Amino acid sequence: MLLSTRQDPTPPAHDRVYRGLRMRIMHGEIAPGKAMTIRGVGAEFGVSMTPAREAVRKLAAEGALNVSSSGRVTTPELNNERIEELAALRSLIEVELASRALPRAHIALIERLQSINARVNEDIIRRDAVNYIRHNLEFHRTLYLRAQAPAMLAMAETVWLQLGPTMRALYGRLKRRPPPQHHLMIISALKAGDEPSLRLAVRSDVTQGLRMLLA
């Protein structure tokens, strides 16, 4: 008798809550300092308190949530020192990812980045902070996947996760502004195969918004 090797496509409840809540935090859908409860998280995702608690525990370990000794759960409110630290990490990690991606930057990748950047510009015109953050991170992730450095990319995503609510607060209060030029500089450097220009463009792009938070 042959045993079926078909895998159950339904992820465990705690993993579904973890991934869903993680995306909401990373994309700035939850404001900094927002309080929540384990019961509330469970109700939102239609699960019991046990998988909700496990998901919150994992996100707290990644720095995406704060859990007090009394069990109060909040998204972090970052001070200037912490923002500077995360900006430095973005600069170090993402410049290296971009550099490693450059030898594998084919025309299809460049066209994909141009398409994503068009949506970024539309989000800025509409002042849609959440979709701006989502599409901006999609732009960077699409490029960095070509680096074939999964551990390094995971580190970058952890930094994005910790910054999500704070970036939402920033973009939510900015008035309409011209589309950022650094993405165009990144695309131009990829087309030219120019590593020094690519490294400079990525470094400028990932630190510009964080500098505005400190202003």
Order of alpha helices (4+ residues) and beta strands (2+ residues): alpha-beta-alpha-alpha-beta-beta-alpha-alpha-alpha-alpha-alpha-alpha
